Amino acid sequence: MSDSKAQVQEFLDIINEQVLAYEKSQDTEALAAARDLILDVESKGGRVHVTGIGKPGHLSGYVASLLSSTGTPAYELHGTEAVHGSSGQVVPGDVVIAISNSGETNELKATVTALKKNGAKIISVTGNPESWLAKQGDVALIAGVTQEGDSMNKPPRASILAEALCLQSLSILLQNEKKLTKDQYVKWHPGGSLGKSILEEQKEGK
């Protein structure tokens, strides 16, 4: 086995191990509580926002887009710009999904503190159940890993996957609760291959 192949295989083995460990530890009751909180907020006219710092900040954009495309309108909130005016997009009664593996990131602490003072509900997504962020959440979703995937064990890799899987699972619960149909889904995907594939299925009577 070449050196490069061995390195990649070691990484993939670690990732597989961490994903399986997360799967076994996933708290479906907490996911259901997060779903119910979002549904309650929406029933009162509130909205959903997603935020994070660094790599989780990039993940927040994907999660907001995924939720929006599956029946739960959501907005990305820049994790640091929030304390420089962008938190104005969050009004009292809204819910914010805040993502941080450590749960101790100073910039996110400032953002979450400001949002809570402004009356927002918080869904915490973190790898550390004892972290500041976990304790600040109205609901805490724990998506922890013990190894990121390399010898440094620092660059976010496995933790980002765990956080993504956690919030994808939440999106499934919301989508199913709202009984999303293909007809509704295609309205939000009129262009591209996703919308085209559904329209073709409908023409074929599937």
Disulfide bonds with the S-S distance in Angstrom:
none
